[in-house]
Amino acid sequence: MRPILLKGHERSITCVQYNREGDLIFTAAKDNIPTLWLAETGERLGTYEQHNGAVWHLDVSWDSKLLVSGSADMHAKVWVVETGEELTSFEHTGPVRSCQFDESGRRVVTMCDAFGGLDQNRPPLVRIYENEPMWGGNDASWRRMAEFKLPHPEAGEVKCQIVRWMPLGKAILCAFENGQIRVMDSLTFEELLCVEAHDSKITSVSWNPHMTFMLTTSTDHRAKMWDISDFSLVKTYISDRPLNAGVFSPTKEHVLVGGGQDAMSVTTTSGRAGKFECQFYHTVYEEEFGRVKGHFGPINALAIAPDGKSYCSGAEDGYARLHHFDAEYLNAPDPVPDDDPDEDLAAAAQTTAE
């Protein structure tokens, strides 16, 4: 499985994402230029150049027509994917850390950090923007639908790390620095649920293709699988490193996670000691069965193609690595623990007796 190096960024990768069809890959980095790649060959197709700060997050609409990106320049921007044209820009009061389209592609949720002290009146915020042609708009016409305040770190409150839409867009998920997850109503921002998910900072949130299970990763060396219906813990995948990203395979019972030693200490550490590999776990048995190495810094972002035939990882070393799975992996049956013959005989004997 020879990787294709996507060389287009000058600084650390912060986000990697496939579109719904799986033919395009979008990457964001601290060099302020979101980039578009062809998923089959790794060819760079174009860039989106208007930001003046590190781009922390991006998301593409379901029809691959629009792209939204959030940056440290205190703006979230909506782009035309095909032409790179900037349609609109949402000004915020602080660096934009999260941005995401809902399933309709007509609403965007953003989250910005606090900027300055309490006296600056620039608290951390969650905002929802809406594009609705029925009220006379077009793709370039957006309006702010709602704004909600988040806990302020300067006031001694816990910092929000990630904001995402919940399935169907009726609720918003907020992940916090202390490992807590809160689910908020998208209309009133009233708290619907609070879960003590991890022991330390939550670094990523992702869903399976059917949006029935959620995967969270944390710096507490664990990835956890949750049932969305009641937020019960289903599985825990224990690693030997802080984790920054995790995804479900759409075609196999596998979970991919990545992370590594803290970026501040990378210059004093070899690739092997830093544990910068992508790890593969079996979804059901929670066992690690493989690793893919190659990065020279901690993995910050992971994405897997909708057809499950390739995945892309982005790291602190500034490279995105595109891996196409070989036939040996794609055609291999999932290992099943051997049945105990004595148990089979006992079950058969009990059935005969009945």
Phi and psi in degrees as a GROMACS rama.xvg file:
@    title "Ramachandran Plot"
@    xaxis  label "Phi"
@    yaxis  label "Psi"
@TYPE xy
-82.6033  127.589  ARG-2
-79.8654  157.686  PRO-3
-105.4  122.058  ILE-4
-82.1768  123.827  LEU-5
-94.6291  97.4877  LEU-6
-99.5921  99.6794  LYS-7
-151.618  -9.50429  GLY-8
-112.436  148.294  HIS-9
-98.5379  -12.8669  GLU-10
-133.613  -176.305  ARG-11
-58.5698  139.995  SER-12
-76.0734  136.686  ILE-13
-114.038  -23.8145  THR-14
-155.008  140.606  CYS-15
-134.81  136.466  VAL-16
-152.941  138.542  GLN-17
-88.7854  154.758  TYR-18
-82.1108  176.701  ASN-19
-64.0221  -34.7207  ARG-20
-79.7466  -19.8722  GLU-21
84.2353  9.30596  GLY-22
-96.2604  -9.08111  ASP-23
-126.803  147.443  LEU-24
-124.558  133.494  ILE-25
-112.954  134.989  PHE-26
-128.157  147.07  THR-27
-128.056  151.152  ALA-28
-148.265  178.479  ALA-29
-78.8418  4.83928  LYS-30
-95.4648  11.9437  ASP-31
67.619  15.9057  ASN-32
-128.273  95.5417  ILE-33
-58.8352  143.686  PRO-34
-132.294  146.269  THR-35
-112.702  134.068  LEU-36
-129.204  154.863  TRP-37
-85.8923  123.85  LEU-38
-68.7071  -26.4333  ALA-39
-73.3808  -43.4101  GLU-40
-115.572  -14.1701  THR-41
81.2208  11.9105  GLY-42
-70.4107  135.735  GLU-43
-79.266  123.196  ARG-44
-95.594  -28.7983  LEU-45
174.865  174.582  GLY-46
-133.234  164.218  THR-47
-122.399  99.7418  TYR-48
-113.254  91.9379  GLU-49
-148.944  -16.1333  GLN-50
-72.4187  153.178  HIS-51
-118.48  19.1651  ASN-52
-155.929  175.466  GLY-53
-56.6887  137.641  ALA-54
-96.0961  115.185  VAL-55
-88.2894  -28.5589  TRP-56
-156.864  155.789  HIS-57
-151.424  163.885  LEU-58
-155.203  146.374  ASP-59
-113.168  143.063  VAL-60
-70.003  163.657  SER-61
-60.5732  -30.4137  TRP-62
-94.8081  6.95161  ASP-63
61.5855  23.8134  SER-64
-92.4511  -33.599  LYS-65
-122.552  148.47  LEU-66
-127.237  136.959  LEU-67
-119.146  137.631  VAL-68
-133.589  144.121  SER-69
-118.574  135.584  GLY-70
-132.903  164.027  SER-71
-71.9447  -7.23825  ALA-72
-81.168  11.757  ASP-73
69.7098  27.1419  MET-74
-132.764  143.962  HIS-75
-111.032  135.105  ALA-76
-123.483  145.518  LYS-77
-108.999  130.238  VAL-78
-121.303  157.047  TRP-79
-85.3718  119.603  VAL-80
-59.9195  -44.105  VAL-81
-69.081  -39.7112  GLU-82
-104.736  -17.9421  THR-83
80.901  8.07406  GLY-84
-71.1766  136.693  GLU-85
-83.2595  118.798  GLU-86
-84.0499  -44.8963  LEU-87
-158.788  162.857  THR-88
-134.033  130.024  SER-89
-102.119  113.418  PHE-90
-79.9244  137.723  GLU-91
-122.465  175.279  HIS-92
-94.5202  -3.49622  THR-93
-157.821  178.784  GLY-94
-59.5368  133.767  PRO-95
-87.3  117.522  VAL-96
-98.6497  -28.8145  ARG-97
-135.512  144.509  SER-98
-156.456  137.743  CYS-99
-157.912  138.413  GLN-100
-76.7598  149.498  PHE-101
-82.5096  -176.871  ASP-102
-68.1719  -19.5015  GLU-103
-84.4056  -19.2241  SER-104
77.103  8.98875  GLY-105
-109.93  -4.70013  ARG-106
-130.123  144.826  ARG-107
-126.732  132.947  VAL-108
-106.813  135.964  VAL-109
-128.765  156.606  THR-110
-137.194  128.727  MET-111
-119.074  149.011  CYS-112
-76.2408  164.862  ASP-113
-68.3552  152.175  ALA-114
-131.395  117.655  PHE-115
82.9353  -172.596  GLY-116
-82.4542  -174.193  GLY-117
-62.349  -29.8037  LEU-118
-76.4893  -9.16998  ASP-119
-80.3349  -12.9318  GLN-120
56.9673  40.8133  ASN-121
-127.499  71.4811  ARG-122
-75.4763  164.861  PRO-123
-67.0555  138.065  PRO-124
-133.342  151.008  LEU-125
-111.942  129.116  VAL-126
-126.351  147.514  ARG-127
-119.569  126.075  ILE-128
-112.778  146.133  TYR-129
-128.383  138.123  GLU-130
-122.138  112.798  ASN-131
-133.552  103.642  GLU-132
-57.6026  -22.2137  PRO-133
-66.3395  -21.092  MET-134
-101.236  25.9042  TRP-135
92.5331  10.3626  GLY-136
-93.7751  -172.59  GLY-137
-143.47  -167.733  ASN-138
-60.9365  -23.1738  ASP-139
-93.8011  -3.59609  ALA-140
-102.603  108.867  SER-141
-127.499  150.614  TRP-142
-135.066  151.574  ARG-143
-78.7237  120.327  ARG-144
-91.6889  -35.2662  MET-145
-158.56  157.339  ALA-146
-145.729  132.401  GLU-147
-133.193  143.996  PHE-148
-88.577  144.115  LYS-149
-105.58  165.455  LEU-150
-56.6599  141.035  PRO-151
-99.1329  120.287  HIS-152
-60.1462  -32.5176  PRO-153
-69.0505  -17.6749  GLU-154
-93.3204  10.0507  ALA-155
85.3934  8.57326  GLY-156
-92.4002  161.564  GLU-157
-75.7774  143.16  VAL-158
-84.5116  137.86  LYS-159
-82.0191  131.819  CYS-160
-99.5527  -40.7341  GLN-161
-140.435  141.487  ILE-162
-129.618  131.14  VAL-163
-140.581  152.7  ARG-164
-69.3546  141.344  TRP-165
-83.5751  160.639  MET-166
-51.8417  137.992  PRO-167
75.5887  -4.23008  LEU-168
72.6968  16.2119  GLY-169
-87.123  -13.2651  LYS-170
-143.395  162.255  ALA-171
-123.081  133.468  ILE-172
-97.8441  131.607  LEU-173
-120.103  125.133  CYS-174
-108.968  135.566  ALA-175
-115.403  166.399  PHE-176
-67.0401  -23.0517  GLU-177
-91.4561  8.9434  ASN-178
89.2697  7.15807  GLY-179
-90.5265  145.997  GLN-180
-119.019  130.566  ILE-181
-123.316  134.385  ARG-182
-104.815  123.442  VAL-183
-116.11  145.154  MET-184
-65.0084  133.315  ASP-185
-75.4069  -13.4351  SER-186
-96.8693  -41.5944  LEU-187
-109.235  -13.5729  THR-188
60.7553  25.2113  PHE-189
-75.1324  138.065  GLU-190
-70.4548  123.774  GLU-191
-97.9595  -29.7268  LEU-192
-159.429  145.682  LEU-193
-134.895  127.045  CYS-194
-127.462  130.962  VAL-195
-84.1073  88.7913  GLU-196
-83.2293  -42.9942  ALA-197
-135.639  170.226  HIS-198
-90.3564  -12.0744  ASP-199
-149.033  -164.794  SER-200
-56.6099  131.123  LYS-201
-83.077  128.831  ILE-202
-107.754  -21.2451  THR-203
-157.216  155.357  SER-204
-137.353  130.066  VAL-205
-146.005  164.942  SER-206
-123.989  158.325  TRP-207
-76.8775  167.705  ASN-208
-57.6995  -31.0306  PRO-209
-89.2854  1.76377  HIS-210
57.5649  34.8711  MET-211
-105.449  -23.4407  THR-212
-127.095  150.148  PHE-213
-123.397  143.156  MET-214
-116.712  126.521  LEU-215
-118.942  144.922  THR-216
-122.303  157.756  THR-217
-150.835  163.311  SER-218
-75.5195  0.354866  THR-219
-85.0958  14.8208  ASP-220
73.0749  21.3238  HIS-221
-132.039  144.489  ARG-222
-115.251  138.304  ALA-223
-129.075  142.26  LYS-224
-105.855  129.769  MET-225
-122.245  142.915  TRP-226
-82.3349  118.854  ASP-227
-64.4206  -29.778  ILE-228
-62.9535  -37.0744  SER-229
-136.303  6.221  ASP-230
56.7769  37.3381  PHE-231
-84.1659  144.906  SER-232
-76.9214  125.738  LEU-233
-101.017  -50.3279  VAL-234
-142.073  153.81  LYS-235
-129.831  128.268  THR-236
-110.729  113.221  TYR-237
-95.5927  124.443  ILE-238
-110.203  177.89  SER-239
-110.08  20.031  ASP-240
-151.551  159.836  ARG-241
-63.839  136.365  PRO-242
-105.624  137.516  LEU-243
-113.414  -17.5331  ASN-244
-155.472  152.667  ALA-245
-160.903  146.494  GLY-246
-145.016  153.574  VAL-247
-86.6866  142.6  PHE-248
-75.4855  133.788  SER-249
-78.8902  -13.1367  PRO-250
-120.052  -16.8198  THR-251
-126.893  162.649  LYS-252
-82.3872  60.651  GLU-253
-128.944  150.779  HIS-254
-123.868  132.858  VAL-255
-109.021  131.555  LEU-256
-134.2  153.761  VAL-257
-149.251  156.062  GLY-258
-179.939  -130.93  GLY-259
136.492  -178.601  GLY-260
-57.9674  149.132  GLN-261
-51.9472  137.376  ASP-262
-58.7519  -28.5654  ALA-263
-65.2645  -22.6503  MET-264
-105.676  4.805  SER-265
-64.0202  -36.4943  VAL-266
-65.2768  -15.396  THR-267
-106.062  11.3  THR-268
-130.016  141.098  THR-269
-76.905  161.71  SER-270
-59.7038  -36.7983  GLY-271
-69.9129  -44.002  ARG-272
-71.627  -28.3262  ALA-273
-75.3011  -15.474  GLY-274
59.5429  61.167  LYS-275
-100.088  16.5515  PHE-276
-78.8285  159.374  GLU-277
-89.2925  128.197  CYS-278
-102.636  142.871  GLN-279
-113.038  127.079  PHE-280
-120.764  149.038  TYR-281
-78.8943  130.068  HIS-282
-59.4594  -41.8076  THR-283
-84.4496  -47.5521  VAL-284
-86.2451  -8.48479  TYR-285
63.04  20.1088  GLU-286
-100.443  137.051  GLU-287
-78.3987  131.219  GLU-288
-125.524  -1.51519  PHE-289
-169.318  159.857  GLY-290
-141.102  147.208  ARG-291
-123.823  118.964  VAL-292
-100.122  177.707  LYS-293
146.539  -35.5515  GLY-294
-76.801  154.853  HIS-295
-111.926  18.6515  PHE-296
-157.228  167.807  GLY-297
-60.7907  140.942  PRO-298
-74.384  125.708  ILE-299
-101.296  -22.6748  ASN-300
-149.25  144.356  ALA-301
-135.925  144.741  LEU-302
-148.414  145.161  ALA-303
-124.147  142.837  ILE-304
-64.5377  147.134  ALA-305
-59.3835  -25.7659  PRO-306
-89.6798  -0.128311  ASP-307
72.2184  13.1748  GLY-308
-96.843  -6.97162  LYS-309
-154.347  161.92  SER-310
-144.888  159.363  TYR-311
-131.334  135.164  CYS-312
-123.159  141.856  SER-313
-122.896  139.304  GLY-314
-133.724  176.754  ALA-315
-66.7589  -18.0677  GLU-316
-76.8964  -2.54492  ASP-317
89.1324  1.35043  GLY-318
-107.954  144.01  TYR-319
-106.169  132.422  ALA-320
-114.116  120.717  ARG-321
-99.3311  119.631  LEU-322
-113.474  123.715  HIS-323
-96.8925  120.622  HIS-324
-63.6563  141.113  PHE-325
-83.9606  170.825  ASP-326
-63.0281  -30.7047  ALA-327
-61.3985  -39.8912  GLU-328
-75.5846  -44.6545  TYR-329
-65.4979  -33.6947  LEU-330
-96.8426  -5.72395  ASN-331
-72.7316  132.438  ALA-332
-72.5216  149.995  PRO-333
-68.1669  135.855  ASP-334
-66.9155  137.046  PRO-335
-118.647  128.567  VAL-336
-56.1624  139.724  PRO-337
-62.9771  135.933  ASP-338
-72.4512  146.55  ASP-339
-78.612  117.027  ASP-340
-57.8843  -36.5902  PRO-341
-63.6547  -38.0365  ASP-342
-66.7664  -38.3013  GLU-343
-63.9582  -42.6058  ASP-344
-64.0641  -40.0312  LEU-345
-66.9223  -39.522  ALA-346
-66.1873  -41.2358  ALA-347
-64.2725  -41.5997  ALA-348
-64.8242  -38.5578  ALA-349
-66.5069  -40.2354  GLN-350
-63.3178  -41.8869  THR-351
-63.817  -40.4571  THR-352
-64.6839  -35.8982  ALA-353
